[in-house]
Amino acid sequence: MIYRRRTDRVEPERAEAFNALFNEHLLPLQRKYGGRLIGRWITEDRTEIVAIWAYRDRAEYEEMAASAVLNFLDENLGPPARRGTAWLEWLARELRRGVSSDLLRGRISRLSTRR
């Protein structure tokens, strides 16, 4: 099992709009391609939204990610020749201040304090 931690940095006043976009478009798309959402959290100051996703392995994650992104682009922006990068620019400008994503291995059963 492998996990992906994704942190979207947002303006506090845009958190609700970003959450609506996630719930209406991004979550169904991820689920369509096998994404399993473990949970989402928002910081008290409403500037970061963290999501944890689970995948069988790296190959499943890479296949799902590629399929989901291409499907989203095709359904919402038309064929590759027409879509360009306008949607990315809009999302970044309107809803997000930044994003980070990394993959995590399974849980650590016992932490060691030794170096």
C-alpha positions, 0 to 999 in steps of 0.5 A, spaced: 500 500 500 502 506 498 499 513 500 499 520 497 499 526 501 496 532 497 496 539 500 493 545 496 494 552 499 488 556 498 486 563 500 482 563 506 476 566 502 477 561 497 477 555 501 469 554 500 470 554 492 475 550 492 472 545 496 466 545 492 470 544 486 473 538 489 467 535 491 463 536 484 469 535 480 475 532 482 473 527 487 468 523 483 473 523 477 478 520 482 473 515 484 472 513 477 479 511 476 480 507 483 482 513 488 480 511 495 480 518 499 482 516 506 480 523 509 481 531 508 483 536 513 483 544 513 487 548 517 484 552 522 486 559 518 483 555 512 489 556 508 491 549 507 487 543 505 490 536 506 488 530 503 490 523 504 489 518 498 491 510 498 493 506 492 495 499 491 502 501 489 506 506 485 503 503 478 496 503 480 497 511 482 501 513 476 495 509 472 490 512 475 493 519 475 494 519 468 487 517 466 484 521 471 487 528 468 486 526 461 479 524 462 478 531 466 481 535 460 477 531 455 470 532 458 471 539 460 476 542 455 475 539 449 481 535 445 488 536 446 489 541 441 484 546 443 485 545 451 492 548 452 493 550 459 488 555 460 484 551 466 491 550 470 492 558 469 485 559 472 485 554 477 492 557 480 489 564 479 482 563 482 483 558 487 490 556 489 496 559 492 500 552 491 500 545 491 505 540 494 504 532 493 508 526 495 508 519 496 508 515 503 509 508 504 505 504 509 505 506 516 510 505 521 509 500 526 514 502 531 518 509 532 525 508 534 528 514 537 535 511 536 539 515 531 
